[in-house]
Amino acid sequence: MIRRPALWLAAGLAVLAASPLQAGSAHDEAIRSAFQEVLGRDPAPAEISTYRARMMDAGWSRRQVVRALHRSDEYIVPAIGRVFRETLGREPNEEEIELYHRRVKERGWTYAQIRRALRRTDEGRRR
C-alpha cells in the first residue's frame, strides 16, 4: 500500500472541491464571449444560468451556445433586416419579417437562401 502525505491528499480534495466553481466560472466566461460575439451584448443573469446549466448538465460546448444564439429571434430578426438592406436597399415590413423568420426557423433557410429569394422577386430583379 502506498502512503500519501496528508498535505497532498488535502490539496487534492481542495482541487476537487474547487472544480465545480472553476468550471462554472469558465462556463460563464464562454457564455459571455458567445453573447458578445453573436449578439453584441452581455448576457442577463438568467441567460447565464440557463446556458451554464446546459453546459454543466447536458455537456454543451461554447460552439453549441453560439449555435443556439444564432437560432434566437434576437439574432434572426436583425439578420433578416441586414439581408433586405443589402439586397433590396430597404427595411423589410412585418409580413416579410414573419415570412422569412418562419423559413429560417422551420425550414432551416440560410441568409444566402433569403438573399437568392429576394433577388428573384420583381423588386430584386429591378435592382
Residue pairs with C-beta under 8 A, 6 or more apart in sequence:
20 56
23 56
24 52
24 56
27 51
27 52
27 55
27 56
28 48
28 52
30 55
30 62
30 65
31 43
31 47
31 48
31 51
31 52
31 55
31 62
31 65
32 42
32 43
32 48
33 62
34 51
34 62
34 65
34 66
34 69
35 41
35 42
35 43
35 47
35 69
36 42
37 66
38 66
38 69
38 70
38 75
39 69
39 72
39 74
39 75
43 51
51 60
51 65
51 68
54 60
54 64
54 65
55 61
55 65
69 75
71 105
73 101
76 101
76 104
76 105
77 97
77 101
79 111
80 92
80 96
80 97
80 100
80 101
80 104
80 111
80 114
81 91
81 92
81 97
82 111
83 100
83 111
83 114
83 115
83 118
84 90
84 91
84 92
84 96
84 118
85 91
86 115
87 115
87 118
87 119
87 124
87 127
88 118
88 123
88 124
88 127
89 127
92 100
100 109
100 114
103 109
103 113
103 114
104 110
104 111
104 114
118 124
119 125
